[in-house]
Amino acid sequence: MSFLIKDFFLILKSKFIYAFLIMIEGFGDTDEVPSRNMINLLKTCKMKNYPVDIGIWFPFGNIKTAFRTDFQVGNHPYTLGDPTYWTLKSIHKIALDPSRRYPSRNRGLSPIYLLGGMHMSHYGYLPLQLIKKLTQTEAAIDDLVEVLRLSQSLNQSTAIPFETKFSKVPKRYKHRLRSLDSLGSKMKAIAVLPWFYNCNRMRYPSWEGGHDTRLD
């Protein structure tokens, strides 16, 4: 009987170690939202290799458009290769490599990629735009001056003109934008709206070029 109990705990231990090693860790920003179907695939399917990038659609503030990124996956120029998912086993492997001691997002360079999701960047709600201007790592002094001027003007006018101004795509990026419809059915299949947005799209009208009444 004691042998059976010992054997049982050895099996349990080995299964625990295996479960631990195949646990998935994701690296990316909070606005890089992969589709739920892709996460389920990662949970239930054993990939041939890790890490795995998920190529997501980048609408740049309006869900009718797609942005050509610098970090695409495969032959999909209108995708962003974030986030990246690792197993703990693959993390342990690179920890032993002196040239690379930590995992991160691979931005489209992982050996395997999946497709589907949304990069919820450049959300047009004015308070969020202002916070981003003040806190983003790539912020310049011009951004701070622009926000300061806005704060001085809000007492004299409504916020709507500023909502329009701040939600516009910067001129330097306009040549990278295409309408989602013009990119065909394959790109539309990649352009998956997050469930928490899709179930109440009227709550966030700026994603479709509308005015957010919270500013009234």
C-alpha positions as YAML, in Angstrom:
chain: A
units: angstrom
residues:
- id: 1
  name: MET
  ca: [0.00, 0.00, 0.00]
- id: 2
  name: SER
  ca: [2.80, 2.42, 0.90]
- id: 3
  name: PHE
  ca: [4.43, 1.67, -2.49]
- id: 4
  name: LEU
  ca: [1.21, 2.62, -4.28]
- id: 5
  name: ILE
  ca: [0.94, 5.89, -2.36]
- id: 6
  name: LYS
  ca: [4.58, 6.74, -3.14]
- id: 7
  name: ASP
  ca: [4.06, 5.91, -6.80]
- id: 8
  name: PHE
  ca: [0.93, 8.05, -6.89]
- id: 9
  name: PHE
  ca: [2.78, 11.08, -5.51]
- id: 10
  name: LEU
  ca: [5.62, 10.62, -8.01]
- id: 11
  name: ILE
  ca: [3.09, 10.67, -10.86]
- id: 12
  name: LEU
  ca: [1.38, 13.71, -9.34]
- id: 13
  name: LYS
  ca: [4.72, 15.48, -8.99]
- id: 14
  name: SER
  ca: [5.67, 14.79, -12.62]
- id: 15
  name: LYS
  ca: [2.30, 16.04, -13.86]
- id: 16
  name: PHE
  ca: [2.66, 19.20, -11.77]
- id: 17
  name: ILE
  ca: [6.14, 19.87, -13.18]
- id: 18
  name: TYR
  ca: [4.83, 19.33, -16.72]
- id: 19
  name: ALA
  ca: [1.87, 21.65, -16.12]
- id: 20
  name: PHE
  ca: [4.22, 24.26, -14.70]
- id: 21
  name: LEU
  ca: [6.57, 24.10, -17.69]
- id: 22
  name: ILE
  ca: [3.78, 24.51, -20.25]
- id: 23
  name: MET
  ca: [2.24, 27.52, -18.50]
- id: 24
  name: ILE
  ca: [1.98, 30.46, -20.91]
- id: 25
  name: GLU
  ca: [3.36, 33.93, -20.16]
- id: 26
  name: GLY
  ca: [2.45, 36.88, -22.39]
- id: 27
  name: PHE
  ca: [4.52, 40.01, -23.05]
- id: 28
  name: GLY
  ca: [2.99, 43.14, -24.56]
- id: 29
  name: ASP
  ca: [1.15, 46.38, -23.76]
- id: 30
  name: THR
  ca: [-2.34, 46.46, -22.28]
- id: 31
  name: ASP
  ca: [-3.82, 47.93, -25.47]
- id: 32
  name: GLU
  ca: [-2.51, 45.00, -27.55]
- id: 33
  name: VAL
  ca: [-5.54, 42.72, -27.33]
- id: 34
  name: PRO
  ca: [-5.36, 39.31, -29.03]
- id: 35
  name: SER
  ca: [-8.60, 37.60, -29.99]
- id: 36
  name: ARG
  ca: [-10.09, 35.20, -27.48]
- id: 37
  name: ASN
  ca: [-9.90, 32.39, -30.06]
- id: 38
  name: MET
  ca: [-6.13, 32.78, -30.33]
- id: 39
  name: ILE
  ca: [-5.71, 32.65, -26.55]
- id: 40
  name: ASN
  ca: [-7.82, 29.48, -26.47]
- id: 41
  name: LEU
  ca: [-5.57, 27.97, -29.14]
- id: 42
  name: LEU
  ca: [-2.52, 28.72, -27.02]
- id: 43
  name: LYS
  ca: [-4.18, 27.15, -23.99]
- id: 44
  name: THR
  ca: [-5.30, 23.96, -25.70]
- id: 45
  name: CYS
  ca: [-2.78, 23.32, -28.49]
- id: 46
  name: LYS
  ca: [0.89, 22.46, -28.19]
- id: 47
  name: MET
  ca: [2.81, 24.55, -30.71]
- id: 48
  name: LYS
  ca: [5.81, 23.17, -32.60]
- id: 49
  name: ASN
  ca: [7.96, 25.96, -31.23]
- id: 50
  name: TYR
  ca: [7.90, 28.90, -28.82]
- id: 51
  name: PRO
  ca: [7.64, 31.82, -28.42]
- id: 52
  name: VAL
  ca: [4.53, 32.69, -30.45]
- id: 53
  name: ASP
  ca: [3.57, 36.15, -31.72]
- id: 54
  name: ILE
  ca: [-0.03, 37.11, -32.30]
- id: 55
  name: GLY
  ca: [-0.41, 39.42, -35.28]
- id: 56
  name: ILE
  ca: [-3.11, 41.95, -34.44]
- id: 57
  name: TRP
  ca: [-4.84, 44.64, -36.46]
- id: 58
  name: PHE
  ca: [-3.88, 48.27, -35.81]
- id: 59
  name: PRO
  ca: [-6.81, 50.57, -36.70]
- id: 60
  name: PHE
  ca: [-5.10, 53.72, -35.31]
- id: 61
  name: GLY
  ca: [-8.18, 55.15, -33.62]
- id: 62
  name: ASN
  ca: [-10.91, 54.22, -36.12]
- id: 63
  name: ILE
  ca: [-12.11, 50.68, -36.74]
- id: 64
  name: LYS
  ca: [-12.75, 51.46, -40.42]
- id: 65
  name: THR
  ca: [-9.01, 51.75, -41.07]
- id: 66
  name: ALA
  ca: [-5.81, 49.70, -40.83]
- id: 67
  name: PHE
  ca: [-2.27, 50.97, -40.22]
- id: 68
  name: ARG
  ca: [0.86, 49.56, -41.87]
- id: 69
  name: THR
  ca: [3.27, 48.90, -39.01]
- id: 70
  name: ASP
  ca: [7.02, 48.44, -38.67]
- id: 71
  name: PHE
  ca: [6.59, 45.13, -36.85]
- id: 72
  name: GLN
  ca: [4.39, 42.91, -38.99]
- id: 73
  name: VAL
  ca: [4.07, 39.13, -38.82]
- id: 74
  name: GLY
  ca: [4.79, 37.09, -41.96]
- id: 75
  name: ASN
  ca: [3.41, 38.61, -45.15]
- id: 76
  name: HIS
  ca: [0.82, 40.71, -43.32]
- id: 77
  name: PRO
  ca: [2.00, 44.34, -43.43]
- id: 78
  name: TYR
  ca: [-1.13, 45.66, -41.71]
- id: 79
  name: THR
  ca: [-0.53, 43.62, -38.55]
- id: 80
  name: LEU
  ca: [1.46, 44.32, -35.40]
- id: 81
  name: GLY
  ca: [3.45, 41.36, -34.06]
- id: 82
  name: ASP
  ca: [2.55, 41.91, -30.40]
- id: 83
  name: PRO
  ca: [1.96, 40.42, -27.93]
- id: 84
  name: THR
  ca: [4.40, 37.51, -27.65]
- id: 85
  name: TYR
  ca: [3.65, 34.34, -25.66]
- id: 86
  name: TRP
  ca: [6.22, 32.04, -24.06]
- id: 87
  name: THR
  ca: [6.02, 28.81, -22.09]
- id: 88
  name: LEU
  ca: [7.95, 28.77, -18.83]
- id: 89
  name: LYS
  ca: [10.06, 26.02, -20.37]
- id: 90
  name: SER
  ca: [11.09, 28.30, -23.25]
- id: 91
  name: ILE
  ca: [11.78, 31.14, -20.78]
- id: 92
  name: HIS
  ca: [14.04, 28.86, -18.77]
- id: 93
  name: LYS
  ca: [15.89, 27.91, -21.95]
- id: 94
  name: ILE
  ca: [16.82, 31.47, -22.88]
- id: 95
  name: ALA
  ca: [17.71, 32.24, -19.26]
- id: 96
  name: LEU
  ca: [20.67, 29.92, -19.79]
- id: 97
  name: ASP
  ca: [21.73, 31.81, -22.93]
- id: 98
  name: PRO
  ca: [24.32, 34.49, -21.98]
- id: 99
  name: SER
  ca: [23.37, 36.57, -25.05]
- id: 100
  name: ARG
  ca: [19.73, 36.87, -23.95]
- id: 101
  name: ARG
  ca: [18.77, 36.50, -20.31]
- id: 102
  name: TYR
  ca: [15.13, 37.55, -20.29]
- id: 103
  name: PRO
  ca: [11.99, 37.08, -22.41]
- id: 104
  name: SER
  ca: [10.13, 39.95, -24.05]
- id: 105
  name: ARG
  ca: [7.88, 40.68, -26.99]
- id: 106
  name: ASN
  ca: [9.45, 39.70, -30.28]
- id: 107
  name: ARG
  ca: [7.46, 42.07, -32.49]
- id: 108
  name: GLY
  ca: [6.86, 39.63, -35.34]
- id: 109
  name: LEU
  ca: [10.21, 37.80, -35.19]
- id: 110
  name: SER
  ca: [9.08, 34.69, -33.29]
- id: 111
  name: PRO
  ca: [9.27, 31.34, -35.11]
- id: 112
  name: ILE
  ca: [5.47, 30.97, -35.08]
- id: 113
  name: TYR
  ca: [2.63, 33.45, -35.30]
- id: 114
  name: LEU
  ca: [-1.14, 33.43, -35.00]
- id: 115
  name: LEU
  ca: [-3.52, 36.04, -36.40]
- id: 116
  name: GLY
  ca: [-6.37, 37.95, -34.79]
- id: 117
  name: GLY
  ca: [-6.93, 40.83, -32.41]
- id: 118
  name: MET
  ca: [-6.80, 44.60, -32.11]
- id: 119
  name: HIS
  ca: [-4.23, 47.19, -31.09]
- id: 120
  name: MET
  ca: [-6.40, 49.69, -29.23]
- id: 121
  name: SER
  ca: [-3.97, 52.57, -29.62]
- id: 122
  name: HIS
  ca: [-4.87, 56.19, -30.36]
- id: 123
  name: TYR
  ca: [-8.29, 55.87, -28.72]
- id: 124
  name: GLY
  ca: [-9.92, 59.23, -29.40]
- id: 125
  name: TYR
  ca: [-11.47, 59.97, -25.98]
- id: 126
  name: LEU
  ca: [-9.96, 63.37, -25.10]
- id: 127
  name: PRO
  ca: [-8.99, 62.74, -21.43]
- id: 128
  name: LEU
  ca: [-7.12, 59.61, -22.47]
- id: 129
  name: GLN
  ca: [-5.38, 61.48, -25.27]
- id: 130
  name: LEU
  ca: [-4.21, 64.14, -22.81]
- id: 131
  name: ILE
  ca: [-2.96, 61.61, -20.28]
- id: 132
  name: LYS
  ca: [-1.04, 59.80, -23.00]
- id: 133
  name: LYS
  ca: [0.51, 63.05, -24.22]
- id: 134
  name: LEU
  ca: [1.80, 63.73, -20.71]
- id: 135
  name: THR
  ca: [3.00, 60.25, -19.77]
- id: 136
  name: GLN
  ca: [4.15, 58.40, -22.91]
- id: 137
  name: THR
  ca: [7.85, 57.61, -23.05]
- id: 138
  name: GLU
  ca: [8.18, 59.17, -26.51]
- id: 139
  name: ALA
  ca: [6.59, 62.48, -25.42]
- id: 140
  name: ALA
  ca: [8.34, 65.66, -26.57]
- id: 141
  name: ILE
  ca: [8.24, 69.17, -25.14]
- id: 142
  name: ASP
  ca: [5.81, 70.15, -27.93]
- id: 143
  name: ASP
  ca: [3.29, 67.65, -26.53]
- id: 144
  name: LEU
  ca: [3.50, 69.23, -23.08]
- id: 145
  name: VAL
  ca: [3.08, 72.74, -24.50]
- id: 146
  name: GLU
  ca: [0.06, 71.60, -26.50]
- id: 147
  name: VAL
  ca: [-1.63, 70.20, -23.39]
- id: 148
  name: LEU
  ca: [-0.84, 73.36, -21.42]
- id: 149
  name: ARG
  ca: [-2.46, 75.53, -24.11]
- id: 150
  name: LEU
  ca: [-5.51, 73.31, -24.08]
- id: 151
  name: SER
  ca: [-5.90, 73.61, -20.30]
- id: 152
  name: GLN
  ca: [-5.82, 77.40, -20.62]
- id: 153
  name: SER
  ca: [-8.46, 77.37, -23.36]
- id: 154
  name: LEU
  ca: [-11.03, 75.01, -21.88]
- id: 155
  name: ASN
  ca: [-12.61, 77.80, -19.84]
- id: 156
  name: GLN
  ca: [-13.30, 79.76, -23.01]
- id: 157
  name: SER
  ca: [-14.70, 77.06, -25.31]
- id: 158
  name: THR
  ca: [-16.11, 73.56, -25.42]
- id: 159
  name: ALA
  ca: [-13.94, 70.46, -25.56]
- id: 160
  name: ILE
  ca: [-15.35, 69.29, -28.91]
- id: 161
  name: PRO
  ca: [-12.83, 71.10, -31.19]
- id: 162
  name: PHE
  ca: [-10.03, 69.65, -29.10]
- id: 163
  name: GLU
  ca: [-11.56, 66.19, -29.28]
- id: 164
  name: THR
  ca: [-11.42, 66.42, -33.07]
- id: 165
  name: LYS
  ca: [-7.89, 67.80, -33.09]
- id: 166
  name: PHE
  ca: [-6.34, 65.27, -30.73]
- id: 167
  name: SER
  ca: [-8.05, 62.24, -32.27]
- id: 168
  name: LYS
  ca: [-6.76, 62.99, -35.77]
- id: 169
  name: VAL
  ca: [-4.05, 60.77, -37.23]
- id: 170
  name: PRO
  ca: [-0.76, 62.72, -37.34]
- id: 171
  name: LYS
  ca: [0.19, 63.84, -40.84]
- id: 172
  name: ARG
  ca: [3.43, 61.82, -40.75]
- id: 173
  name: TYR
  ca: [1.41, 58.59, -40.50]
- id: 174
  name: LYS
  ca: [-1.41, 59.24, -42.96]
- id: 175
  name: HIS
  ca: [0.39, 57.53, -45.88]
- id: 176
  name: ARG
  ca: [0.38, 54.29, -43.87]
- id: 177
  name: LEU
  ca: [-3.40, 54.16, -43.45]
- id: 178
  name: ARG
  ca: [-5.78, 52.19, -45.64]
- id: 179
  name: SER
  ca: [-9.48, 51.56, -45.32]
- id: 180
  name: LEU
  ca: [-10.14, 48.14, -43.85]
- id: 181
  name: ASP
  ca: [-12.60, 47.36, -46.65]
- id: 182
  name: SER
  ca: [-9.90, 47.89, -49.29]
- id: 183
  name: LEU
  ca: [-7.65, 45.19, -47.78]
- id: 184
  name: GLY
  ca: [-10.02, 42.30, -48.47]
- id: 185
  name: SER
  ca: [-11.51, 39.44, -46.54]
- id: 186
  name: LYS
  ca: [-8.24, 38.03, -45.15]
- id: 187
  name: MET
  ca: [-7.46, 41.25, -43.33]
- id: 188
  name: LYS
  ca: [-11.05, 41.51, -42.09]
- id: 189
  name: ALA
  ca: [-10.67, 38.06, -40.54]
- id: 190
  name: ILE
  ca: [-7.64, 39.33, -38.60]
- id: 191
  name: ALA
  ca: [-9.51, 42.48, -37.49]
- id: 192
  name: VAL
  ca: [-11.21, 41.00, -34.44]
- id: 193
  name: LEU
  ca: [-12.93, 43.43, -32.07]
- id: 194
  name: PRO
  ca: [-12.36, 42.68, -28.35]
- id: 195
  name: TRP
  ca: [-15.53, 41.21, -26.86]
- id: 196
  name: PHE
  ca: [-15.70, 43.88, -24.12]
- id: 197
  name: TYR
  ca: [-15.83, 46.60, -26.78]
- id: 198
  name: ASN
  ca: [-17.99, 44.79, -29.31]
- id: 199
  name: CYS
  ca: [-20.78, 44.07, -26.80]
- id: 200
  name: ASN
  ca: [-21.35, 47.82, -26.26]
- id: 201
  name: ARG
  ca: [-19.86, 49.77, -29.16]
- id: 202
  name: MET
  ca: [-22.17, 52.77, -28.67]
- id: 203
  name: ARG
  ca: [-20.43, 53.38, -25.35]
- id: 204
  name: TYR
  ca: [-17.21, 54.24, -27.19]
- id: 205
  name: PRO
  ca: [-18.27, 56.22, -30.30]
- id: 206
  name: SER
  ca: [-14.84, 57.68, -31.08]
- id: 207
  name: TRP
  ca: [-13.73, 54.28, -32.38]
- id: 208
  name: GLU
  ca: [-16.15, 54.88, -35.28]
- id: 209
  name: GLY
  ca: [-15.38, 58.57, -35.73]
- id: 210
  name: GLY
  ca: [-18.22, 59.78, -33.50]
- id: 211
  name: HIS
  ca: [-18.42, 62.33, -30.69]
- id: 212
  name: ASP
  ca: [-18.12, 61.07, -27.12]
- id: 213
  name: THR
  ca: [-20.99, 62.66, -25.16]
- id: 214
  name: ARG
  ca: [-19.05, 62.37, -21.89]
- id: 215
  name: LEU
  ca: [-17.38, 65.61, -23.01]
- id: 216
  name: ASP
  ca: [-20.66, 67.55, -23.17]
...
